[in-house]
């Protein structure tokens, strides 16, 4: 269930949980600290009162025989009317108690240790009290008389004060939590707004309302939106590639199909008929394989490894020499033996193969191929010494189906394939020609 929560829901739940836990812990800690400090202050006040009681009570040397009535007859006036005090012997007998002593208990298990303070919290008649007891050993004529001084205070007022503080504290903590959560929610809405805009743009692209993600987004989202745009462009290129391949396949198969349809069986030469059919079928098979290869050609991606270029160029040039053996073409090659580039082998063979084939077809006697790598850029240059192309149509030769010479056999798709491959690798291609100096193709790829 949690895995399917949106990022917005996860952050809101996390913020509520974090703020809630933090505020609860804070309120509890502040409440406990206030209660502890209040009780500590109360204990200090009781200690001061009991010291006043000790200062007021004195032993009467003339009446030691009648002890425990040895205390003076003065009655201490407790400063706080809510306090009550009494003095006992070590056996628990009360020697004296204050006039306002509403509640007194004879604490048990009191350690007879001189000057040690012993606090005790207890409940009586549904009221809470605090008691302080101190044992004092009085010396008189080399004898010690232990007296235990007790003072009590009603905690009702203190507890009510603590309860009021905690109640107001919780109210303030809750209000602060609400304000903080509302602020966090507003910040969250503002912070996640670019993501919502990306979602809206993606929907617009899906519905055909726009072609790419066009808004400017924060730097954290820029790589994402750029990758999405690249993916959209790649998918459209792939779709166009397959559409073009199917169209070219259908167009290319028309001629061999027409040959087969119009081929008449000549009983006098059945072998010629069979050879013609076989040659036509072989040609159709080559066309299908070629178009499938074109449809599968993809753009550069991170998983493509570096390719050594020189052996492939040598193999292609040897093929051109066999195909155009009647022209005795001289190939001028300038390429380092260890030159490498990150490109698919099929793409590179298709690229160089089409350019060499086009140059070999139109040259008089020489084709030049130069590939170099400098300043993180791969440069490919192929030229021939043929008749060249008129300047007014040089920008049209890479369009699909365009043929500068309608007489020379061809389909007008070779250079368009080259341009598609160059574009898929984010490269640039430039055609230049002068009259009777041939065609020069300059391709640049970034490493």
C-alpha positions as CSV (number, residue, x, y, z in Angstrom):
1,X,0.0,0.0,0.0
2,X,2.8,2.4,1.0
3,X,4.7,1.7,-2.3
4,X,1.8,3.1,-4.3
5,X,1.6,6.4,-2.4
6,X,2.4,9.5,-4.4
7,X,5.5,11.6,-3.5
8,X,3.2,14.3,-2.3
9,X,1.4,11.9,0.1
10,X,4.6,10.4,1.3
11,X,6.0,13.9,2.2
12,X,2.8,15.0,3.9
13,X,2.6,11.8,5.9
14,X,6.3,12.1,6.8
15,X,5.9,15.7,7.8
16,X,2.8,15.1,9.9
17,X,4.6,12.2,11.6
18,X,7.8,14.1,12.2
19,X,6.1,17.3,13.4
20,X,3.7,15.3,15.6
21,X,6.4,13.3,17.3
22,X,8.6,16.3,17.7
23,X,5.8,18.4,19.2
24,X,4.6,15.6,21.5
25,X,8.2,15.0,22.8
26,X,8.7,18.8,23.2
27,X,5.4,19.3,25.1
28,X,6.1,16.3,27.3
29,X,9.7,17.4,28.1
30,X,8.7,21.0,28.8
31,X,5.8,19.8,31.1
32,X,8.1,17.4,33.0
33,X,10.8,20.1,33.3
34,X,8.3,22.7,34.6
35,X,6.9,20.2,37.1
36,X,10.3,19.2,38.2
37,X,11.5,22.8,38.7
38,X,8.2,23.7,40.5
39,X,8.6,20.8,42.9
40,X,12.3,21.7,43.3
41,X,11.4,25.3,44.2
42,X,8.8,24.0,46.6
43,X,11.3,21.8,48.3
44,X,13.7,24.7,48.7
45,X,10.9,26.8,50.2
46,X,10.0,24.0,52.7
47,X,13.7,23.7,53.6
48,X,13.9,27.4,54.4
49,X,10.7,27.1,56.5
50,X,12.0,24.1,58.5
51,X,15.3,26.0,59.2
52,X,13.2,28.8,60.6
53,X,11.4,26.2,62.8
54,X,14.7,24.9,64.1
55,X,15.9,28.4,64.9
56,X,12.7,29.1,66.9
57,X,12.6,25.9,68.9
58,X,15.2,25.6,71.8
59,X,15.8,23.1,74.6
60,X,15.0,24.3,78.1
61,X,17.9,23.1,80.4
62,X,15.8,23.5,83.6
63,X,13.3,21.0,82.4
64,X,15.3,18.1,81.0
65,X,13.8,15.8,83.6
66,X,10.4,16.4,82.2
67,X,11.5,15.8,78.6
68,X,9.8,15.7,76.1
69,X,8.2,18.9,77.5
70,X,11.7,20.5,77.4
71,X,10.8,22.7,74.6
72,X,10.0,26.3,75.2
73,X,6.4,27.4,75.3
74,X,6.8,29.7,72.3
75,X,4.7,28.5,69.3
76,X,6.3,29.2,65.9
77,X,4.2,31.3,63.6
78,X,4.4,29.5,60.2
79,X,4.9,32.1,57.4
80,X,2.5,30.3,55.0
81,X,-0.9,29.5,56.4
82,X,-1.1,26.5,54.1
83,X,2.0,24.9,55.8
84,X,1.7,22.7,58.8
85,X,4.6,21.6,61.0
86,X,5.3,19.3,63.9
87,X,8.3,18.0,65.9
88,X,8.6,14.4,67.1
89,X,11.0,12.2,69.0
90,X,12.7,9.3,67.4
91,X,9.9,7.0,68.7
92,X,7.2,9.0,66.9
93,X,5.9,10.9,69.9
94,X,4.8,14.4,69.0
95,X,6.5,17.1,71.0
96,X,5.0,20.1,69.2
97,X,2.7,20.9,66.3
98,X,1.7,24.2,64.6
99,X,-1.7,25.7,65.2
100,X,-2.7,25.3,61.6
101,X,-1.7,21.7,61.4
102,X,-4.6,20.2,59.5
103,X,-2.8,17.1,58.5
104,X,0.2,15.5,60.0
105,X,1.6,12.0,59.6
106,X,4.4,10.4,61.5
107,X,6.7,9.3,58.7
108,X,8.1,5.8,59.1
109,X,11.5,4.4,58.1
110,X,13.2,7.8,58.8
111,X,16.9,7.4,58.9
112,X,18.3,8.9,62.1
113,X,21.1,10.7,60.2
114,X,21.9,14.1,61.4
115,X,20.9,16.9,59.0
116,X,19.6,14.6,56.2
117,X,16.6,15.9,54.4
118,X,13.9,13.4,53.5
119,X,11.0,14.4,51.2
120,X,7.9,12.3,50.8
121,X,4.8,12.8,48.6
122,X,1.6,11.3,49.9
123,X,-2.2,11.5,49.6
124,X,-4.7,12.1,52.4
125,X,-8.4,12.8,52.1
126,X,-8.2,12.9,48.3
127,X,-5.6,15.6,48.6
128,X,-1.9,15.4,47.7
129,X,0.7,16.6,50.1
130,X,4.5,17.0,50.3
131,X,6.4,16.3,53.5
132,X,9.9,17.3,54.6
133,X,11.6,15.7,57.6
134,X,15.0,16.5,59.0
135,X,16.6,14.7,62.0
136,X,18.7,17.0,64.3
137,X,20.8,15.7,67.2
138,X,20.8,18.3,70.0
139,X,23.8,18.2,72.4
140,X,23.2,19.0,76.0
141,X,25.7,18.2,78.8
142,X,27.4,15.5,76.6
143,X,24.1,13.9,75.8
144,X,22.4,13.9,72.4
145,X,18.7,14.3,72.0
146,X,17.4,13.4,68.5
147,X,14.5,15.5,67.3
148,X,12.7,15.1,64.0
149,X,11.3,18.3,62.4
150,X,8.4,17.9,59.9
151,X,6.8,20.3,57.7
152,X,3.9,19.6,55.2
153,X,2.4,21.5,52.4
154,X,-0.8,21.0,50.4
155,X,0.0,20.3,46.7
156,X,-3.5,21.2,45.4
157,X,-2.5,24.7,44.4
158,X,0.8,23.6,43.0
159,X,-0.7,20.8,41.0
160,X,-3.4,23.1,39.7
161,X,-0.7,25.5,38.6
162,X,1.2,22.7,36.9
163,X,-2.0,21.4,35.2
164,X,-2.8,24.9,33.9
165,X,0.7,25.3,32.6
166,X,0.6,21.9,30.8
167,X,-2.9,22.7,29.4
168,X,-1.8,26.0,28.0
169,X,1.4,24.4,26.8
170,X,-0.5,21.7,24.9
171,X,-2.8,24.3,23.4
172,X,0.1,26.4,22.2
173,X,2.0,23.3,20.9
174,X,-1.1,22.2,18.9
175,X,-1.6,25.7,17.4
176,X,2.1,25.8,16.5
177,X,1.9,22.3,15.0
178,X,-1.1,23.4,12.9
179,X,0.7,26.5,11.7
180,X,3.9,24.6,11.0
181,X,2.0,21.9,9.1
182,X,0.1,24.4,7.0
183,X,3.4,26.2,6.3
184,X,5.0,23.0,5.3
185,X,2.1,22.1,3.1
186,X,2.3,25.4,1.3
187,X,6.0,25.0,0.9
188,X,5.5,21.5,-0.4
189,X,2.9,22.7,-2.9
190,X,5.3,25.4,-4.1
191,X,8.3,23.0,-4.1
192,X,6.5,20.2,-6.1
193,X,4.8,22.6,-8.5
194,X,7.4,21.9,-11.2
195,X,6.6,18.2,-11.0
196,X,2.9,18.9,-11.5
197,X,3.8,21.1,-14.5
198,X,5.9,18.2,-15.9
199,X,3.0,15.9,-15.5
200,X,0.6,18.3,-17.2
201,X,3.1,18.8,-20.1
202,X,3.5,15.0,-20.5
203,X,-0.3,14.7,-20.7
204,X,-0.3,17.5,-23.3
205,X,2.3,15.6,-25.3
206,X,0.3,12.4,-25.1
207,X,-2.8,14.2,-26.3
208,X,-1.0,15.8,-29.2
209,X,-1.4,19.4,-27.9
210,X,2.4,20.0,-27.9
211,X,5.4,18.2,-29.3
212,X,7.9,18.5,-26.4
213,X,8.3,19.7,-22.8
214,X,8.7,23.4,-23.3
215,X,8.7,25.0,-19.9
216,X,11.9,26.0,-18.0
217,X,12.3,23.9,-14.9
218,X,14.7,24.0,-11.9
219,X,18.1,22.5,-12.4
220,X,17.2,19.3,-10.5
221,X,14.6,18.5,-13.1
222,X,16.4,19.8,-16.2
223,X,18.2,16.4,-16.8
224,X,14.9,14.6,-16.4
225,X,13.0,16.8,-18.8
226,X,15.9,16.8,-21.3
227,X,16.0,13.0,-21.2
228,X,12.2,12.9,-21.7
229,X,12.5,15.1,-24.7
230,X,15.3,13.0,-26.1
231,X,13.1,9.9,-25.6
232,X,10.1,11.5,-27.3
233,X,12.3,12.6,-30.2
234,X,13.9,9.2,-30.4
235,X,10.5,7.4,-30.4
236,X,9.2,9.7,-33.1
237,X,12.4,9.1,-35.1
238,X,12.0,5.4,-34.7
239,X,8.3,5.6,-35.7
240,X,9.3,7.6,-38.8
241,X,12.1,5.2,-39.5
242,X,9.8,2.2,-39.5
243,X,7.2,4.1,-41.6
244,X,9.9,5.1,-44.1
245,X,11.3,1.6,-44.2
246,X,7.8,0.1,-44.9
247,X,7.2,2.7,-47.6
248,X,10.5,2.0,-49.2
249,X,10.0,-1.7,-48.9
250,X,6.6,-1.5,-50.6
251,X,8.0,0.8,-53.3
252,X,11.1,-1.3,-53.9
253,X,9.1,-4.5,-54.2
254,X,6.8,-3.1,-56.9
255,X,9.4,-3.6,-59.7
256,X,10.3,-7.3,-59.0
257,X,6.7,-8.1,-58.4
258,X,5.8,-6.6,-61.7
259,X,8.5,-8.6,-63.3
260,X,7.2,-11.8,-61.9
261,X,3.7,-10.9,-62.9
262,X,4.6,-10.1,-66.4
263,X,7.0,-13.0,-66.8
264,X,5.6,-15.6,-69.3
265,X,6.7,-19.1,-69.3
266,X,8.5,-19.9,-72.5
267,X,8.3,-23.7,-73.1
268,X,11.4,-23.5,-75.4
269,X,13.5,-21.9,-72.7
270,X,12.2,-23.1,-69.3
271,X,15.6,-22.7,-67.7
272,X,15.7,-19.0,-68.5
273,X,12.3,-18.5,-66.9
274,X,13.5,-20.3,-63.7
275,X,16.7,-18.3,-63.6
276,X,14.8,-15.0,-64.0
277,X,12.4,-16.0,-61.2
278,X,15.2,-17.0,-59.0
279,X,17.2,-13.8,-59.6
280,X,14.1,-11.7,-58.9
281,X,13.4,-13.6,-55.7
282,X,17.0,-13.1,-54.6
283,X,16.7,-9.4,-55.3
284,X,13.5,-9.2,-53.3
285,X,15.2,-11.0,-50.4
286,X,18.1,-8.5,-50.5
287,X,15.6,-5.7,-50.5
288,X,13.8,-7.1,-47.5
289,X,17.0,-7.6,-45.5
290,X,18.2,-4.1,-46.4
291,X,15.0,-2.5,-45.2
292,X,15.0,-4.5,-42.0
293,X,18.5,-3.4,-41.3
294,X,17.6,0.2,-41.9
295,X,14.5,-0.1,-39.6
296,X,16.7,-1.5,-36.8
297,X,19.3,1.3,-37.1
298,X,19.2,3.2,-33.7
299,X,20.8,6.3,-32.3
300,X,23.9,6.4,-30.1
301,X,23.4,5.2,-26.6
302,X,25.5,4.6,-23.5
303,X,25.8,0.9,-23.9
304,X,27.5,1.1,-27.3
305,X,31.2,0.4,-27.1
306,X,34.1,2.0,-28.9
307,X,34.5,0.8,-32.5
308,X,37.8,0.5,-34.3
309,X,37.2,2.3,-37.6
310,X,40.1,1.5,-39.9
311,X,39.3,-2.3,-40.5
312,X,35.7,-1.5,-41.4
313,X,36.7,1.2,-43.9
314,X,39.3,-1.1,-45.5
315,X,36.6,-3.8,-45.9
316,X,34.1,-1.4,-47.4
317,X,36.7,0.0,-49.9
318,X,37.6,-3.6,-51.0
319,X,33.9,-4.2,-51.6
320,X,33.6,-1.0,-53.7
321,X,36.6,-2.1,-55.8
322,X,34.8,-5.4,-56.6
323,X,31.5,-3.7,-57.4
324,X,33.1,-1.0,-59.6
325,X,35.9,-3.0,-60.9
326,X,35.3,-1.7,-64.4
327,X,36.1,1.9,-63.4
328,X,39.5,1.2,-61.8
329,X,38.9,3.7,-59.0
330,X,41.8,4.9,-57.0
331,X,41.0,5.3,-53.3
332,X,42.9,7.8,-51.2
333,X,42.5,6.9,-47.5
334,X,43.7,8.9,-44.5
335,X,42.8,7.2,-41.3
336,X,44.8,6.1,-38.3
337,X,45.0,2.4,-37.6
338,X,44.1,2.8,-33.9
339,X,41.3,5.4,-34.4
340,X,38.2,4.5,-32.4
341,X,34.7,6.1,-32.0
342,X,31.6,5.2,-29.9
343,X,29.2,4.1,-32.6
344,X,27.2,1.0,-33.6
345,X,29.1,-1.1,-36.1
346,X,26.0,-1.5,-38.4
347,X,25.4,2.3,-38.3
348,X,29.0,3.0,-39.3
349,X,29.0,0.5,-42.1
350,X,25.7,1.9,-43.4
351,X,27.0,5.4,-43.2
352,X,30.4,4.9,-44.8
353,X,29.0,2.3,-47.2
354,X,26.4,4.6,-48.7
355,X,28.9,7.5,-49.0
356,X,31.5,5.3,-50.7
357,X,28.9,3.8,-53.0
358,X,27.6,7.2,-54.0
359,X,31.2,8.6,-54.5
360,X,32.2,5.5,-56.5
361,X,29.1,5.7,-58.7
362,X,29.8,9.3,-59.7
363,X,33.6,9.6,-59.6
364,X,35.8,9.6,-62.7
365,X,38.8,7.9,-61.2
366,X,39.4,9.0,-57.6
367,X,37.6,8.8,-54.2
368,X,39.1,10.2,-51.0
369,X,38.2,9.2,-47.5
370,X,39.7,11.0,-44.5
371,X,38.7,10.3,-40.8
372,X,40.4,12.2,-38.0
373,X,39.8,12.9,-34.3
374,X,40.7,16.3,-32.8
375,X,39.4,18.3,-29.9
376,X,36.9,15.7,-28.8
377,X,35.4,15.7,-32.3
378,X,35.3,13.0,-35.0
379,X,35.6,14.4,-38.6
380,X,34.7,12.3,-41.7
381,X,35.3,13.7,-45.1
382,X,34.5,11.8,-48.4
383,X,34.9,13.4,-51.8
384,X,35.1,12.3,-55.4
385,X,36.3,13.8,-58.7
386,X,33.0,13.5,-60.5
387,X,30.8,16.1,-62.2
388,X,29.5,17.5,-58.9
389,X,26.0,18.8,-58.2
390,X,24.4,22.1,-59.0
391,X,24.5,24.6,-56.1
392,X,20.7,25.2,-56.2
393,X,19.9,21.6,-55.5
394,X,22.7,20.6,-53.2
395,X,20.5,21.1,-50.1
396,X,17.9,18.7,-51.6
397,X,20.1,15.7,-52.3
398,X,19.6,14.3,-48.8
399,X,15.8,14.3,-49.0
400,X,14.1,11.0,-49.4
401,X,13.5,10.0,-52.9
402,X,15.3,12.9,-54.5
403,X,17.5,12.0,-57.4
404,X,19.7,14.6,-59.1
405,X,20.0,12.3,-62.2
406,X,16.9,10.5,-63.2
407,X,18.8,8.4,-65.8
408,X,21.4,6.8,-63.6
409,X,19.9,3.8,-61.7
410,X,19.0,4.4,-58.1
411,X,16.3,5.1,-55.6
412,X,17.4,8.4,-54.1
413,X,17.5,7.0,-50.5
414,X,21.2,6.5,-49.9
415,X,22.1,10.0,-48.7
416,X,18.8,10.2,-46.8
417,X,19.9,7.1,-44.8
418,X,23.3,8.8,-44.2
419,X,21.5,12.0,-42.9
420,X,19.2,9.9,-40.6
421,X,22.2,8.1,-39.0
422,X,24.1,11.4,-38.5
423,X,21.1,13.0,-36.9
424,X,20.5,10.0,-34.6
425,X,24.0,10.6,-33.2
426,X,23.5,14.3,-32.9
427,X,26.1,15.0,-35.6
428,X,26.2,17.5,-38.4
429,X,26.5,16.9,-42.2
430,X,27.5,19.3,-44.9
431,X,27.5,18.9,-48.7
432,X,29.7,21.1,-50.9
433,X,30.4,20.9,-54.6
434,X,31.9,22.9,-57.5
435,X,31.4,22.3,-61.1
436,X,33.5,19.5,-62.5
437,X,35.2,19.0,-59.0
438,X,32.9,16.4,-57.6
439,X,30.9,16.2,-54.3
440,X,32.4,16.6,-50.9
441,X,30.6,15.4,-47.8
442,X,31.8,16.7,-44.4
443,X,30.4,15.0,-41.2
444,X,31.2,16.0,-37.6
445,X,30.5,13.9,-34.5
446,X,31.0,15.0,-30.9
447,X,32.8,12.4,-28.8
